[in-house]
Structures are given as structure tokens and as C-alpha cells.
Amino acid sequence: VVRRIFTNSRERWRQQNVNGAFAELRRLIPTHPPDRKLSKNEILRLALRYINFLDGILMEQDLRGGSWGRAGSLEEEDEAQGPLTLLLKRNTLVCSLWSEFSFKDQTVLT
């Protein structure tokens, strides 16, 4: 009986850790609407797509020599405003590009 209680407790702790990791990963994936409920499968699939998307942006940036494409060279435009402004603008650009990318093909999740 004691062994079964210990085993059940350990499994409950393990499952809580897994669920916590999924919740943390879910918070990192931008979706519309932001509070949309996703299954664990959807979270993993979207995380893979988002990582590949971000990797593609970095590869494209390297090919363009540091430029951010149609937004122009953010480094040149915002050099005087500081690194935080540059980071916020990059984040906004990445989020808008992700929105365009993720809504083009919604069939990946089904």
C-alpha cells in the first residue's frame, strides 16, 4: 500500500512537471487569439513551426547582410535610440511576420 501511494505521488509530480513545461512552451508561441486553448500536440507542432520560422528569418538576415528585409535596416534607423528600441522593433516585426506565415497554412494542425 505504501509503495503504491509513493508511486502514485511520484507519477502525479512527474505529470505536473510535464504540464508545467507545456504551459511554459505555450506562453512562448504567439497565436491569435493569444489565449486560444491548444492541445499538447498542437503546442509541439506550433513550436516546431515557430522555431523553423525564426531560423528562416535568421538565415534570410544573414543572406541580406544584417538587413531586416522590407522593414529596412533597423540597425541604421534606430542606432541613436538604443538597443531596447531596436529589440522591441525587431520583436514587433517578427510577430507580424509570424502572423502572416502562420495563417497562410492552418492545415498543419489538423
N, C-alpha and C positions, 0 to 999 in steps of 0.2 A: 504494500500500500504506500509506504513512504517513497519507495523508488518510483512508483507511478506518479505521485504528486510532484516529485522532483523533475521527472521527465516532462510532465505537462507544463510545469513552470518554466523550464528551460525552452521548450518549444514556443510558449507564449512570448517569452522575452525575444527569441530569435525572430518571430513573426513581427513583433513590434519594431524591431530594428530594420527589417526589410521594408515594412510600410513607411517608416520614417525616411528611409533612403529614397523611396519612390516619391514621397511628398516633397522632399528637397529637390529632387530632379525635376519634378513637375513645376515647381516655382521658377526654375531656370529656363523653361521653354515658353517662349511667347506664343500665345494663342488668342484668337478672337471668338467670343469674349474671353477676357483673362481668367474668369472664374469657371470656365467650362469644365465639367467633370470628365475626366479621361480614365479609361481602364489602364491597368498596368501595361498591357500590350500596346495600347496607343501611346503611352508615355515613352516606352522604349523605341517605338517606330519613329515618333516625332523627334526624339533626342538624336537618333541616328541621322535623320534628315537634316536637323539643325546643325549638327556637327559637320556634316558634308557640305552644307550651305556655307557655313563660316569658313571652312577650309577652302572652298572655291573662291570666296571673297579675298582671302589672303593670297591665294595663288594669282588671282587677277591683279591684285595690288602689286605683287612682286613683278609681274609682267609689265605693268604700266610704270614701274619705277617709283612706287610710293604714292601715286595719284589715286584718288578715290573715284575715278570714272566720271560719270555725268555730274557729280557734285563738285568737280574741280579738285584742285589740290588744297585740302583743308589745312595742311601744314603752313602753306604760304599765306592763306587768307586769315588764319587765326593765330599766327605766331605771336603777335603782340598781346592777345587776350589771355594767354596762359594755357597750361596743359589740361586743366579741368574743363575749360570751354571746349577744347579740341576733343577730349574724351566724350563729353556729352553730345557733341555734334556727330561724332562717329557712331555712338550708340543709337542715336535717332535715325541715322542713315541706315545702319544695319537692320534695325527693327522695321523700317519701311520697306527695305528690300526683301526681308523675310516675309512680310505680309504679302507682297506681290508674288513671291515664289511659292509660298505655302498654299495660297488659294488657287493657284493655277491647276494643281492636281490633287484634289481631295480624295481620289480613289485609292491612294496608298494605304489609307487607314481601314479600308473595308475589305 
